């Protein structure tokens, strides 16, 4: 999802700094994107679990591409599936750092720069589960929900100084593990991709109006829009990119079936 957001922004003419724990692993892609779109695309090392690291990365990004107007936070988070009574303090602390504080640190690092340049845009990635509690996602969903409050607070606090802050809530997106699961279902050649996606949705107990998984580029388009001046009057918004996921049905399937 992060890469598709970067691709769309570059195709729209934006210069980009992509911060990664392993910048060497993505440098061939950033170089190709820069060449194809005729913009600056820099791969920069940084770890959102460390404030000093992310601040150094932002500083290097400013040197590499110039003044920054927007931040998109698309850090990957692990959705632990432990039952609530099995979760100890260590697991809660891990999820707090992994899901919530990585975004907090990123925003804290970039905000002074945006303010000094007259404003800018921040887009945070939450999740559909922020408003759809599940018995196996206590910590993950709790901190994704906290990000929605955090985003609205940014919008309210800094709006008068030119900052727009919005959040996107992806539904079930075709990335990583879901792609592997679809490939496994399709390997015997008897099933079509759309049918495989419906099976994944059924297994996840999700009633999705469009009847399929989302595409990374579809989330990227929303993030690129919110970062652009086309969304100039949008702030504090929670944008669902979930294909029309029915949260109430998802909850009933988890809690209402014995």
Buried (B, 14 or more C-beta within 10 A) or exposed (E): BBBBBBBBBBEBEBBBBBBBEEBEEBBEBBEEBBEEBEBBBBBBBBBBBEBEBBBBBBBBBBEBBEEBBBBBBBBEBEBBEBEEEEBEEEBBEBBBBBBBBBBBBBBBBBBEBBBEEEBBBBBBBBBBBBBBBBEEBBBBBBBBBBBBEBBBEBBEEBBEEEBBBBBBBBBBBBBEEBEEBBEEBBEEEEEEBEEBBBEBBEEBBBBBEEEBBBBBBBBBBBBBBBBBEEBEEBBBBBBBBBBEBBBEBBBEBBEEEE
